[in-house]
C-alpha cells in the first residue's frame, strides 16, 4: 500500500466503505457517521486556529511589518475563532 493511501485511510479521507446494517440499526449507524464528521470539522477548525496563532506569533518574532488592514483582518478572524462555540 502506498504512503498516500495509508495517509488517506488514517485520516478517513478515502472512499467510504458502505456497511450493510440491519433496519433497526440504521439510526445508530447514522449517529456514528455524524459524530465522525463532527470530529473532522473540529480538527479542521483547530488546525486553522493554530495556523492563525502561529502566523501572528511568527510575524511578531521575526519583526515583520504587517499593514494595518491585514492586521485588522487577522484580529477579526482570531476573535471569530475564539468566540465561536463548536
C-alpha distance (Angstrom), angle and dihedral (degrees) to the residues before:
residue distance angle dihedral
X1 . . .
X2 3.80 . .
X3 3.80 122.0 .
X4 3.79 90.9 -115.1
X5 3.80 91.3 56.7
X6 3.82 91.8 47.0
X7 3.80 91.1 53.1
X8 3.80 91.7 48.3
X9 3.79 90.9 49.3
X10 3.80 93.5 48.3
X11 3.81 92.3 49.7
X12 3.78 93.8 41.6
X13 3.81 93.1 -121.6
X14 3.79 97.1 126.4
X15 3.75 127.6 91.5
X16 3.79 109.7 -53.7
X17 3.75 114.8 -112.1
X18 3.77 108.0 -129.9
X19 3.74 111.9 -137.4
X20 3.76 120.6 -154.7
X21 3.78 107.6 -129.2
X22 3.74 132.7 -178.8
X23 3.78 118.7 -104.0
X24 3.79 93.3 -108.5
X25 3.83 91.8 53.6
X26 3.82 98.5 49.4
X27 3.79 93.4 96.2
X28 3.81 93.0 53.3
X29 3.80 90.9 47.4
X30 3.80 89.6 52.0
X31 3.81 90.9 50.0
X32 3.79 90.7 51.7
X33 3.80 91.0 51.2
X34 3.81 91.4 49.2
X35 3.80 91.4 50.3
X36 3.80 90.3 48.6
X37 3.81 90.3 52.7
X38 3.81 90.9 48.5
X39 3.80 90.4 55.5
X40 3.80 90.9 51.1
X41 3.81 92.1 50.3
X42 3.80 91.5 46.3
X43 3.80 91.5 51.9
X44 3.81 91.1 49.2
X45 3.82 92.4 50.6
X46 3.81 92.3 46.6
X47 3.81 90.3 49.6
X48 3.82 91.2 51.7
X49 3.81 91.0 47.3
X50 3.82 90.8 50.7
X51 3.81 90.8 46.8
X52 3.82 91.9 52.9
X53 3.80 93.0 47.9
X54 3.82 92.2 45.6
X55 3.80 90.3 49.5
X56 3.79 93.5 51.1
X57 3.80 92.2 45.8
X58 3.80 93.7 47.8
X59 3.81 91.1 49.2
X60 3.80 90.2 52.1
X61 3.82 92.3 44.8
X62 3.81 94.6 50.6
X63 3.80 93.5 40.7
X64 3.79 95.0 -120.3
X65 3.78 112.6 171.5
X66 3.77 110.4 -128.3
X67 3.78 119.6 -159.7
X68 3.77 115.6 -114.7
X69 3.81 95.7 -113.8
X70 3.84 92.3 51.6
X71 3.78 90.8 46.6
X72 3.81 90.7 53.3
X73 3.80 91.7 48.2
X74 3.82 92.1 50.2
X75 3.79 92.2 49.0
X76 3.80 92.0 48.1
X77 3.80 89.9 49.4
X78 3.80 90.7 47.6
X79 3.81 90.6 50.0
X80 3.80 91.3 49.6
X81 3.79 92.1 51.9
X82 3.80 93.0 44.5
X83 3.80 92.9 48.5
X84 3.79 96.7 43.6
X85 3.77 117.9 105.1
X86 3.75 113.7 -143.2
